[in-house]
């Protein structure tokens, strides 16, 4: 017997255990049914999941559960990512609470602390997956630092090396002086800061005069190798080709012309420091200039800074400005507010720095992926994100694959005393270039981003030829947010085509970014994530899933608890309606419709089923849950059940059997979105042969009578609005009286006033639709809505006047 009140706590955990223990999430390679596979993008092991992850899982799981009921052999692959630098940052923050740094521990002890962290949060992530109700095959849990996964990463690196696409070169990179590693542009954030703009005079080397340079970084003056001016700048045209003397180091450098110089910034003359500025680096390479560096990896002045070595940049700046002032070469200093790049994890100011890095040439590697995107073999949804995915891949530069962090994938690099590097899976007998047998495992590269590229097939056993790999690759779908398109999705596409000769999935759903109520994106590394468990404990997993899907538009949304509360009310409404039927004595489940409302609800179930199947095909989850809400709350509970209550209470077995059959179909439609409450109700229905999770998806029947209650429902709305009773007879009057109960209103409204209102609305709508400018300029859905309203107003007027 069903409890009087639905309490998700306990029910949801019980069903999660039951489904898993009974093997209902399992996917087997030898299953003959058609297969459907999602290798769920693994969250970082940096802490608890946030609501963005819960949204991502809710969308994917709704599709997965639908496919399972439709008879597919479904693989929903779970796992988590080691997230090298993010996890290192999280562990270092934890160490800071103990008053320690990674340097205090040393590399070996620090790695041990990282593994402790991974074991703790890896388990937490799997717990959270289960609490959200994700029907993943948890037997297959994978981690990007598993031994087999490490071998796959190494094999990919060797493969790219053998293709000639891996190379090592000195390039300017975004350098984090705290983590001591390079960062991509995607790992930066920008902030406005107040600095001083220093105007320094660079004396001309061959006579009187000087060129004044405005710089925000006096400490980098020591690495200047040229002064650049715009070729169209009349102030400096005659100086091009002459030399100036760099302050402090008194180095003689040329004045060059380059169109990238901004005439309107500062004095229009730019100091060129290729070792410490990206634009200067590009200008320097084009003009064949030397590349000096005076700032070390830790952000302090290095040994090439001479007497300033070991100082912070601020300390060096103070000394240099004093030197300029003493020699009359300081023209002025002024306040300057500008944007600077920060590490998005530790907030350290990024240091542009030339560093010897490992790179992957993208020119050839990305071409098959671009073809797959342009031909729509892989489609991002919505279309705007598909266009972005193509553009981001077209513009992709060579891939910096170095990570100078303290733990992670150590790649198969073997170095001889002369600095030659050999790349292969096992230690070579000798250096491939000089023949030296004194080889050591290189510490140069400790981690790469290959983990993301390999996820869809490394989880299935690549590079070995496994049954799982043959059965479940390529997969079908991925769901994610737009900030992962370049970091994961496009990488998986080009890696899959290169190694597996096929795309890893055919569709990628880009869902909304759920912003924290205080504003801004949710991020575990930034500490702005909201743990979904709090919402699940308060409202239930089903309600949380429903509410998040209601927010799943393609736009960014600010989290609102109201949508989750709506999901809770829906679960309670469904529970109470089901309990009413079961208490009335349902003993069989069979469609035997004998009345208008019975034919109507069966037709509505078929109509909505076709609609939500179309919504799923379009990945339109917001409207999908809205239709399910309306079908359950309004159609099934407020109209159908209210209309048949007299027959139910009278013990009409045909009415009870039909109501149970309608409820069975409703539960099947609701289950993918709200699995726990529907499974709990399902087990209370008679003659259950299987769990709802694997019950066959219904066949949509005839929906010809889906509008059969339109006149009655519009009459009800009129009555509630104006207290005017519309003349009805037969079954329509019986249903109206049973649902609306007009006798309780105590009197009839003024029909003439309502008729006049409708005539006014008709006239207004007719004028709008007669306006050619409105019809041609307004969005199609606006025009269509106005036409629908006009038709309705005319029907209502006809009902009252005839």
C-alpha positions in Angstrom: 0.0 0.0 0.0 1.3 3.4 -0.9 2.1 5.8 1.9 -0.2 8.8 2.4 2.7 11.2 1.5 5.5 10.8 -1.0 8.9 11.2 0.7 11.7 10.8 -1.8 14.3 10.4 1.0 15.0 6.7 1.2 12.9 5.8 -1.8 15.4 7.2 -4.3 18.4 5.6 -2.7 16.6 2.3 -2.5 15.8 2.3 -6.2 19.3 3.3 -7.1 20.6 0.3 -5.2 18.0 -2.0 -6.6 18.5 -1.0 -10.3 22.3 -1.4 -9.9 22.2 -4.7 -8.0 19.8 -6.2 -10.5 22.2 -5.3 -13.3 19.7 -3.1 -15.0 22.4 -0.4 -15.9 24.7 -3.0 -17.4 25.8 -2.9 -21.0 27.3 -6.1 -22.5 29.3 -6.3 -25.7 27.6 -9.5 -26.8 24.1 -8.2 -26.4 22.4 -8.5 -29.9 20.1 -5.6 -29.5 20.9 -2.3 -31.2 23.3 -0.3 -29.1 23.3 3.3 -27.8 26.4 4.7 -26.1 27.4 7.8 -24.2 30.9 8.2 -22.8 29.9 10.8 -20.3 32.5 13.6 -20.1 34.3 12.9 -16.8 34.2 15.7 -14.2 37.4 16.9 -12.6 38.5 15.3 -9.3 38.8 18.7 -7.7 35.9 18.6 -5.3 32.1 18.0 -5.2 30.0 18.3 -8.3 28.0 21.4 -8.8 24.5 22.0 -10.3 26.0 22.4 -13.8 27.2 18.8 -13.6 23.7 17.7 -12.3 22.1 19.4 -15.3 24.5 17.7 -17.7 23.7 14.3 -16.1 20.0 14.9 -16.1 19.9 15.6 -19.8 22.0 12.6 -20.7 20.2 10.3 -18.4 16.8 11.3 -19.7 17.9 10.2 -23.2 19.6 7.1 -21.9 16.6 5.9 -20.0 14.4 6.5 -23.0 16.7 4.5 -25.2 16.8 1.7 -22.7 13.0 1.5 -22.6 13.0 1.6 -26.4 15.0 -1.7 -26.5 18.6 -0.5 -26.9 21.6 -2.1 -25.3 22.7 1.1 -23.6 26.2 2.0 -22.4 26.3 5.0 -20.2 30.0 5.2 -19.3 31.1 6.8 -16.0 34.4 8.1 -14.9 36.4 11.1 -13.7 39.4 13.1 -14.9 42.6 13.6 -13.0 42.5 17.3 -14.1 46.3 17.8 -13.6 46.7 21.4 -12.8 43.2 21.9 -11.3 43.7 19.0 -8.9 47.2 20.2 -8.0 45.7 23.6 -7.3 42.9 22.1 -5.1 45.4 20.1 -3.1 47.7 23.1 -2.7 44.8 25.1 -1.3 44.1 22.4 1.2 47.8 22.3 2.1 47.7 26.0 2.7 45.1 25.5 5.5 47.8 23.4 7.2 50.4 26.1 6.7 52.3 24.0 4.1 53.3 24.2 0.5 54.1 21.6 -2.1 57.8 22.5 -1.8 57.6 21.8 1.9 56.5 18.2 1.2 58.7 17.5 -1.8 57.5 15.8 -5.0 57.1 12.3 -3.8 55.1 13.2 -0.6 53.1 15.7 -2.6 52.1 13.1 -5.2 51.0 10.8 -2.3 48.7 13.6 -1.0 47.2 14.0 -4.5 46.4 10.3 -4.6 44.7 10.6 -1.2 42.6 13.5 -2.6 41.7 11.4 -5.7 40.5 8.5 -3.7 38.3 10.7 -1.5 36.8 12.8 -4.3 36.6 10.0 -6.8 34.3 8.2 -4.4 32.3 11.4 -3.7 31.7 11.9 -7.4 30.4 8.4 -7.9 28.1 8.9 -4.9 26.8 12.1 -6.3 26.2 10.4 -9.7 24.0 7.9 -8.0 22.1 10.4 -5.9 21.2 12.3 -9.1 19.8 9.1 -10.4 22.2 8.7 -13.3 21.9 5.2 -14.7 25.6 4.7 -15.5 27.2 1.3 -15.8 29.1 1.8 -12.5 31.0 -1.5 -13.0 32.9 0.3 -15.8 34.1 3.3 -13.7 37.2 4.7 -15.4 39.9 7.2 -14.3 42.3 9.1 -16.5 45.2 7.9 -14.3 44.3 4.2 -14.5 47.3 2.2 -15.7 45.5 1.2 -18.9 44.5 4.8 -19.5 48.1 6.0 -19.0 49.3 3.4 -21.5 46.7 4.8 -24.0 47.9 8.4 -23.5 51.5 7.3 -24.0 50.6 5.4 -27.1 48.8 8.5 -28.6 51.9 10.6 -27.9 54.2 8.0 -29.6 51.7 7.8 -32.5 51.8 11.6 -33.1 55.6 11.6 -32.8 55.9 8.9 -35.4 53.7 10.9 -37.7 56.0 13.8 -37.3 53.4 16.0 -35.6 55.1 16.2 -32.2 58.0 18.7 -31.9 59.8 20.8 -29.3 60.3 24.5 -29.7 60.9 27.7 -27.8 57.7 29.7 -27.9 56.1 32.4 -25.8 53.5 31.0 -23.5 51.2 32.0 -20.7 53.2 31.1 -17.7 51.8 30.8 -14.1 54.7 31.7 -11.7 52.9 29.9 -8.9 52.1 26.6 -10.5 55.3 26.8 -12.7 53.5 25.7 -15.8 52.2 27.0 -19.1 48.5 27.7 -19.5 46.2 27.9 -22.5 44.2 31.1 -23.3 41.2 29.2 -22.1 42.7 28.9 -18.6 43.0 32.6 -18.1 40.7 35.3 -16.7 41.2 39.0 -17.1 41.0 41.7 -14.5 41.4 45.5 -14.5 44.3 46.7 -12.4 45.9 50.1 -11.5 49.5 50.4 -12.6 51.9 53.2 -13.4 52.9 54.1 -16.9 56.6 55.0 -16.9 57.9 57.3 -19.6 61.6 56.6 -20.1 64.1 58.3 -22.5 66.2 56.1 -24.7 69.2 58.2 -26.0 70.0 58.1 -29.7 73.3 56.3 -30.1 74.8 58.5 -32.8 74.1 62.0 -31.5 71.9 64.3 -29.5 68.3 63.5 -28.8 66.2 60.6 -27.5 63.1 58.5 -28.1 60.7 58.4 -25.2 59.1 55.1 -24.5 56.0 54.5 -22.3 56.0 51.2 -20.5 54.0 49.6 -17.7 56.8 47.0 -17.0 60.1 48.8 -16.4 61.6 45.6 -15.1 61.6 44.2 -18.7 63.7 47.1 -20.0 66.7 44.9 -19.4 65.5 42.5 -22.2 64.8 45.2 -24.8 66.2 44.4 -28.2 64.7 47.1 -30.4 62.3 50.1 -30.5 59.5 50.0 -33.0 57.4 52.8 -34.6 54.6 52.7 -37.0 55.8 53.3 -40.6 53.2 56.0 -41.1 54.1 58.0 -38.0 55.7 61.2 -39.2 57.2 61.9 -35.8 59.6 59.0 -36.2 60.0 58.3 -39.9 63.5 59.8 -40.1 64.7 57.8 -37.1 64.0 54.3 -38.6 67.3 52.5 -39.1 69.1 54.4 -36.4 70.0 53.0 -33.0 69.1 53.9 -29.4 70.7 53.0 -26.1 68.6 50.8 -23.7 68.6 52.3 -20.2 70.4 50.4 -17.3 72.0 47.8 -19.6 73.1 50.5 -22.1 72.6 48.1 -25.0 72.6 49.5 -28.5 69.4 48.4 -30.3 67.8 49.4 -33.7 64.7 51.5 -34.4 62.5 49.5 -36.7 59.1 50.1 -38.4 56.2 47.8 -37.9 52.5 48.3 -38.6 51.5 46.6 -35.4 52.6 49.5 -33.3 49.7 51.6 -32.0 50.3 55.2 -32.9 47.9 56.5 -30.3 49.3 54.6 -27.3 51.8 56.3 -25.1 54.4 58.1 -27.2 53.8 56.0 -30.3 57.2 54.3 -29.8 57.2 50.7 -28.5 60.0 49.0 -26.7 60.4 45.5 -28.2 60.9 42.7 -25.6 60.3 39.4 -27.4 61.0 37.4 -24.3 58.2 39.0 -22.2 55.4 40.1 -24.5 53.3 38.2 -27.1 53.1 41.1 -29.6 56.8 41.8 -29.2 57.5 38.2 -29.7 55.7 38.2 -33.0 57.4 41.4 -34.1 60.8 40.1 -33.0 60.4 36.9 -35.0 59.3 38.7 -38.1 62.3 41.1 -37.8 64.9 38.4 -36.8 65.5 40.0 -33.4 67.2 38.2 -30.5 65.1 36.9 -27.6 66.3 37.8 -24.2 64.7 36.9 -20.9 65.4 38.5 -17.6 62.4 37.1 -15.6 62.6 33.6 -14.3 60.0 30.9 -14.0 59.1 32.0 -10.5 58.4 35.6 -11.6 61.5 37.0 -10.1 64.5 38.6 -11.9 66.8 35.8 -13.2 70.6 35.6 -13.4 70.6 37.5 -16.7 69.3 40.5 -14.8 72.8 41.0 -13.3 72.7 43.0 -10.1 68.9 42.7 -10.0 68.9 38.9 -10.0 66.6 37.4 -7.3 64.5 40.6 -6.8 60.8 40.7 -7.4 59.7 42.7 -10.4 58.4 45.4 -8.2 61.7 45.7 -6.4 63.6 45.8 -9.7 61.2 48.4 -11.0 62.0 50.6 -8.0 65.7 50.4 -8.7 65.3 51.0 -12.4 63.0 54.0 -12.0 65.5 55.5 -9.5 68.3 54.9 -12.0 66.3 56.7 -14.7 65.5 59.6 -12.4 69.2 60.1 -11.4 70.3 60.3 -15.0 67.5 62.6 -16.2 66.0 59.8 -18.4 62.7 59.6 -16.4 60.2 61.9 -18.2 57.2 61.2 -16.1 55.0 58.6 -14.5 51.2 58.5 -14.6 48.4 56.2 -13.3 47.3 53.6 -15.8 44.4 51.3 -15.5 44.4 48.3 -17.8 43.4 44.6 -18.1 45.9 41.9 -17.2 45.7 38.1 -17.5 45.4 36.0 -14.3 45.6 32.2 -13.8 41.9 31.3 -13.3 42.8 28.9 -10.5 45.3 30.7 -8.3 44.8 34.3 -9.5 48.5 34.8 -10.0 49.4 37.4 -12.6 50.4 35.6 -15.8 54.0 36.0 -17.1 54.4 35.9 -20.9 57.6 33.8 -21.1 59.6 32.1 -23.8 59.9 28.5 -22.8 61.0 25.2 -24.4 57.7 23.4 -24.8 56.3 20.3 -26.6 53.9 21.0 -29.4 51.5 19.1 -31.6 51.2 20.4 -35.1 47.4 20.8 -35.8 47.6 21.6 -39.6 46.9 18.0 -40.8 45.5 16.6 -37.6 42.4 18.9 -37.6 41.4 18.5 -41.2 39.3 15.3 -41.0 37.5 16.8 -37.9 36.7 20.0 -39.8 35.3 17.9 -42.7 33.2 15.9 -40.2 31.8 19.1 -38.7 31.2 20.9 -42.0 29.4 17.8 -43.5 27.4 17.4 -40.2 28.7 13.9 -39.5 29.0 15.5 -36.1 26.4 18.1 -35.2 26.5 20.5 -32.3 23.1 21.7 -31.0 22.1 24.5 -31.2 23.3 25.5 -34.6 25.1 28.6 -33.2 27.4 26.3 -31.2 28.0 24.2 -34.3 29.3 27.3 -36.1 31.5 28.1 -33.1 32.9 24.6 -33.0 34.0 24.9 -36.6 35.5 28.3 -36.2 37.4 27.4 -33.0 38.9 24.3 -34.8 39.7 26.3 -38.0 41.6 28.8 -35.8 43.2 26.2 -33.6 47.0 26.9 -33.3 49.5 24.2 -32.8 48.7 22.5 -29.5 50.9 23.1 -26.5 51.0 19.7 -24.9 53.5 20.4 -22.1 52.5 20.6 -18.5 55.3 21.3 -16.0 53.4 20.3 -13.0 54.2 17.9 -10.1 52.1 14.9 -11.0 50.2 13.4 -13.8 50.9 11.5 -17.0 54.7 11.1 -17.4 55.2 10.7 -21.1 57.6 8.2 -22.7 60.6 10.6 -23.2 64.2 9.4 -23.0 67.0 12.0 -23.0 70.7 11.5 -23.5 73.5 13.8 -22.0 73.6 15.8 -25.2 69.9 16.7 -24.9 68.6 14.6 -27.6 65.1 13.1 -26.9 63.8 9.8 -28.1 60.1 9.0 -27.9 58.9 5.4 -27.5 56.9 3.3 -25.1 59.8 1.4 -23.5 63.3 2.5 -22.8 65.4 2.4 -26.0 68.8 0.7 -26.1 70.5 3.9 -27.3 69.8 7.5 -28.4 68.4 7.6 -31.9 70.6 10.6 -32.8 74.0 10.1 -31.2 74.0 6.5 -30.1 74.5 7.3 -26.4 73.4 4.5 -24.1 73.2 6.9 -21.1 69.5 7.6 -21.2 67.2 8.9 -18.5 63.5 9.3 -18.3 62.9 13.0 -19.1 61.3 15.1 -16.4 60.5 17.7 -19.0 56.9 16.7 -19.6 54.8 15.5 -16.7 51.3 15.9 -18.1 49.3 16.6 -21.2 45.8 17.2 -22.4 45.7 13.9 -24.3 43.3 12.5 -21.6 40.4 14.5 -23.0 41.0 13.5 -26.6 41.1 9.8 -25.8 38.1 9.4 -23.5 35.5 7.8 -25.8 37.7 4.9 -26.8 40.5 4.7 -24.1 37.7 3.8 -21.7 36.8 0.9 -23.9 40.2 -0.6 -24.0 42.1 1.2 -26.8 44.7 0.6 -28.2 43.9 -3.1 -27.7 41.2 -4.6 -30.0 38.6 -5.4 -27.3 35.0 -6.6 -27.6 33.8 -3.4 -25.9 35.6 -1.2 -28.4 34.1 -3.1 -31.3 30.6 -3.0 -29.7 30.4 0.6 -28.4 32.6 2.7 -30.6 31.5 5.0 -32.2 29.1 6.3 -29.6 26.1 8.4 -30.2 25.9 11.5 -28.0 27.6 13.9 -25.6 26.1 16.6 -23.4 28.2 19.4 -22.1 28.5 23.2 -21.7 30.0 25.5 -24.4 33.2 26.1 -22.5 34.2 22.5 -23.1 33.8 22.5 -26.9 37.5 23.2 -27.5 38.9 21.5 -24.4 37.1 18.1 -24.9 34.6 17.8 -27.7 36.7 18.9 -30.7 39.7 17.0 -29.4 37.7 13.8 -29.1 36.6 14.3 -32.7 40.0 14.7 -34.2 41.6 12.0 -32.0 38.8 9.5 -32.9 39.2 10.1 -36.6 43.0 9.8 -36.4 43.1 6.7 -34.2 39.7 4.9 -34.8 39.0 6.2 -38.3 35.5 7.3 -37.2 33.9 10.1 -35.2 33.3 9.4 -31.5 29.7 10.5 -31.6 27.2 12.0 -34.0 25.6 14.7 -31.7 26.8 17.1 -29.1 24.2 18.9 -26.9 25.4 22.2 -25.6 23.2 23.1 -22.6 22.9 26.3 -20.7 25.4 27.4 -18.2 23.7 27.6 -14.8 25.0 30.7 -13.0 25.2 30.9 -9.2 22.4 33.0 -7.6 25.1 35.6 -6.7 26.0 35.8 -10.4 28.8 34.3 -12.5 29.4 30.8 -13.6 29.6 27.9 -11.3 33.2 26.5 -11.0 34.6 23.9 -8.6 38.1 25.4 -8.9 36.7 28.9 -8.2 34.7 27.8 -5.2 31.4 29.1 -6.7 29.8 25.7 -7.4 26.5 24.8 -5.7 26.4 21.2 -4.5 23.3 19.4 -6.0 23.1 17.1 -3.0 21.6 20.0 -0.9 18.7 20.3 -3.4 18.3 16.6 -3.6 18.1 16.2 0.1 15.5 18.9 0.4 13.3 18.2 -2.7 14.4 14.9 -4.1 16.4 13.9 -7.1 13.4 13.7 -9.4 12.4 17.3 -8.5 16.0 18.5 -9.0 16.3 16.8 -12.4 13.0 18.3 -13.5 13.9 21.8 -12.3 17.3 21.7 -14.0 15.8 20.5 -17.3 13.4 23.3 -17.1 16.4 25.6 -17.1 18.1 23.8 -19.9 17.6 26.4 -22.7 20.6 27.3 -24.9 21.0 30.6 -22.9 22.8 31.1 -19.7 20.4 31.0 -16.7 20.7 32.0 -13.1 19.7 29.2 -10.8 16.3 29.4 -9.3 14.9 27.0 -6.7 11.4 27.7 -7.9 11.7 25.3 -10.9 12.9 22.5 -8.5 10.0 23.2 -6.2 7.7 22.9 -9.2 9.2 19.4 -9.8 8.5 18.5 -6.2 4.9 19.5 -6.6 4.6 17.4 -9.8 5.9 14.3 -8.0 3.5 14.8 -5.1 0.5 15.4 -7.5 1.4 12.2 -9.4 1.7 10.3 -6.2 -1.6 11.4 -4.8 -3.4 10.7 -8.1 -1.9 7.2 -8.3 -2.8 6.5 -4.7 -6.4 7.6 -5.3 -6.8 5.0 -8.1 -5.1 2.2 -6.2 -7.2 2.8 -3.1 -10.3 2.6 -5.3 -9.5 -1.0 -6.0 -7.6 -1.3 -9.2 -7.1 -5.0 -10.0 -6.3 -5.1 -13.7 -4.7 -2.8 -16.3 -6.6 -2.7 -19.6 -7.8 0.1 -22.0 -11.6 -0.2 -22.2 -12.7 3.4 -22.8 -16.4 4.0 -22.7 -16.7 7.7 -22.2 -15.5 11.0 -23.8 -12.9 11.8 -21.1 -11.4 8.3 -21.4 -11.0 8.4 -25.2 -9.7 12.0 -24.8 -7.0 11.1 -22.2 -5.7 8.1 -24.2 -5.5 10.3 -27.3 -3.7 13.0 -25.3 -1.2 10.5 -24.0 -0.5 9.5 -27.6 -0.3 13.1 -28.8 2.1 14.1 -26.0 4.2 11.0 -26.5 4.8 12.0 -30.2 5.6 15.5 -29.1 8.1 14.5 -26.4 9.7 12.1 -28.8 10.2 15.0 -31.2 11.5 17.2 -28.4 14.0 14.5 -27.5 15.1 14.3 -31.1 15.6 18.1 -31.0 17.2 18.0 -27.5 14.6 20.5 -26.4 14.4 19.5 -22.7 12.8 22.7 -21.4 9.6 22.1 -23.5 9.7 18.4 -22.9 9.3 18.7 -19.1 6.8 21.5 -19.6 4.6 19.2 -21.7 5.0 16.4 -19.2 3.9 18.8 -16.4 0.8 19.9 -18.3 -0.1 16.4 -19.2 0.2 15.1 -15.7 -1.0 18.1 -13.6 -3.8 19.5 -15.8 -4.9 16.7 -18.2 -4.6 13.6 -16.2 -5.2 14.8 -12.6 -7.4 17.9 -12.9 -9.6 16.9 -15.8 -9.5 13.2 -16.4 -9.5 11.9 -12.8 -12.0 14.5 -11.7 -14.4 13.5 -14.5 -14.2 9.8 -13.8 -14.3 10.0 -10.0 -18.1 9.1 -9.8 -17.4 5.9 -11.8 -14.3 5.0 -9.8 -16.1 5.5 -6.4 -18.9 3.5 -7.8 -16.6 0.5 -8.4 -16.8 0.6 -12.2 -14.2 -2.1 -13.1 -13.9 -0.9 -16.7 -13.2 2.7 -15.6 -10.7 1.4 -13.1 -8.9 -0.8 -15.6 -8.8 2.0 -18.2 -7.5 4.5 -15.6 -4.7 2.1 -14.6 -3.8 1.6 -18.2 -3.7 5.4 -18.7 -1.6 5.7 -15.6 0.8 3.0 -16.8 1.4 4.9 -20.1 1.8 8.2 -18.2 4.4 6.6 -15.9 6.4 5.4 -18.9 6.5 8.8 -20.4 7.5 10.4 -17.1 10.1 7.8 -16.1 13.2 9.0 -18.1 12.9 12.5 -16.5 11.6 11.5 -13.0 12.7 7.8 -12.6 12.3 7.2 -8.9 8.8 8.3 -8.1 7.5 6.6 -11.3 9.2 3.3 -10.5 7.8 3.4 -6.9 4.3 3.9 -8.2 4.8 1.3 -10.9 5.5 -1.5 -8.4 2.1 -0.9 -6.8 0.2 -1.5 -10.0 -1.2 -5.0 -10.5 0.4 -7.6 -12.8 3.9 -6.1 -13.0 6.1 -8.3 -15.1 9.2 -6.1 -15.1 10.8 -3.0 -13.6 9.7 0.3 -15.2 13.3 1.1 -16.1 13.3 -1.7 -18.6 9.6 -1.8 -19.5 8.9 -1.4 -23.2 8.4 2.2 -24.4 4.7 2.5 -25.4 3.4 2.6 -28.9 1.7 5.9 -29.6 -1.9 5.2 -30.6 -4.6 7.2 -32.2 -4.7 10.9 -31.2 -7.6 12.0 -33.3 -9.7 12.8 -30.2 -6.9 14.8 -28.4 -8.9 18.0 -28.8 -12.2 16.4 -27.8 -12.5 18.4 -24.5 -11.6 21.7 -26.1 -15.1 23.2 -25.9 -15.4 22.0 -22.2 -12.0 23.4 -21.2 -12.6 26.7 -22.9 -16.0 26.9 -21.2 -14.3 26.2 -17.9 -11.8 29.0 -18.5 -14.6 31.5 -19.3 -16.5 30.5 -16.2 -13.4 31.0 -14.0 -12.8 34.3 -15.6 -16.3 35.7 -15.8 -18.6 33.3 -14.0 -20.5 33.0 -17.3 -21.9 29.5 -17.8 -21.6 28.4 -21.5 -24.5 26.2 -22.7 -23.4 22.6 -22.9 -25.2 19.3 -23.0 -24.6 15.5 -22.9 -21.1 14.3 -22.0 -19.7 17.8 -22.3 -22.1 19.1 -19.6 -21.4 16.1 -17.3 -17.6 16.6 -17.5 -18.0 20.4 -17.1 -20.1 19.9 -14.0 -17.9 17.3 -12.5 -14.6 19.2 -12.9 -15.7 22.9 -12.6 -18.6 22.4 -10.1 -20.4 25.7 -11.2 -23.0 25.3 -8.5 -20.5 26.2 -5.9 -19.9 29.6 -7.5 -23.3 30.9 -6.4 -24.7 32.6 -9.4 -24.1 33.3 -13.1 -22.0 36.1 -14.6 -22.9 38.8 -17.1 -22.8 37.1 -20.5 -23.3 40.4 -22.4 -20.1 41.8 -20.8 -18.1 38.7 -21.8 -19.5 38.8 -25.3 -18.5 42.4 -25.7 -15.0 41.7 -24.4 -14.6 38.9 -26.9 -15.8 41.1 -29.8 -13.3 43.7 -28.7 -10.5 41.1 -28.7 -11.5 39.8 -32.1 -11.4 43.3 -33.6 -8.0 44.0 -32.1 -6.5 40.7 -33.4 -8.1 41.2 -36.9 -6.5 44.7 -37.1 -3.0 43.3 -36.2 -3.3 40.5 -38.7 -4.5 42.9 -41.4 -1.3 45.0 -40.8 1.1 43.8 -43.5 4.1 45.3 -41.6 3.3 43.2 -38.5 2.8 40.0 -40.5 6.0 40.4 -42.5 8.3 41.8 -39.7 7.2 40.0 -36.6 8.7 36.6 -35.7 6.7 33.6 -37.1 5.8 32.3 -33.7 4.4 35.7 -32.7 2.2 35.9 -35.8 1.1 32.3 -35.3 0.2 33.0 -31.7 -2.0 35.9 -32.7 -3.8 33.8 -35.3 -4.4 31.1 -32.7 -5.8 33.7 -30.3 -8.2 35.0 -33.0 -9.5 31.5 -33.7 -10.1 30.9 -30.1 -11.9 34.2 -29.5 -14.2 33.4 -32.4 -14.9 29.9 -31.0 -15.7 31.4 -27.6 -18.0 34.1 -29.1 -19.7 31.4 -31.1 -20.2 29.2 -28.0 -21.8 32.1 -26.1 -24.0 33.5 -28.8 -25.3 30.3 -30.3 
